[in-house]
Amino acid sequence: MDESTVVAQYDSGLTVRAVAELNGVSYGKIYRLLQDTDVQLRPRGGKPSREA
């Protein structure tokens, strides 16, 4: 599992869970990797809605 690939997958819009499944690792491992690499995590529940 390549760190830059994981970050790119998450940045492309995949959820933490989807990135974990794609790479065959746990949700927690991906979550920690993203935190350790200072990636801005999206809020739970998907992408934020557009502001009017």
N, C-alpha and C positions, 0 to 999 in steps of 0.2 A: 504494500500500500504506500503510494507516494504522497507525501504531504501536499505538494503543490497541486496534484490531481484532485485530492479531496477538497481543497480550498476552491479550486475552479468549479467543481461539481456543485458545491454549496452556493457559490457566487452566481452560478447559472440559474439558480432558482429551486434546485432540489432541496427537499427537507433534510434535516439531520438524519431522520429515520431512513429516508430513501438512499442517502449517501452510505449509510451503514450497511444496508442490505446489498447495495451494489458492490461494496468492497468486502463483504463477508465478515464484518466485525460488529461489535456491539454499538448501540446508540451512545453509551457512555464514552467509549473510546473516541468516537468522532467528535462528540461534544467537547471533550477535554482537549483534543487536538486543535479544534477551532479556537477555543479559549486561549490555549498556549501560544497560538500564532497571531493573537490579537485581532481575529476576524470579528467584525461587527455582526453579532447574532441578531436575526430577525425576531420580532415578538412571536410568542406562541400563537397558533391559530392561522398562520399563513401571512401573506403579504399584507402590509397595511393598506387600508382603503385610501382612495384619492381624496384629497381635501377639496372642498368646493370653492 
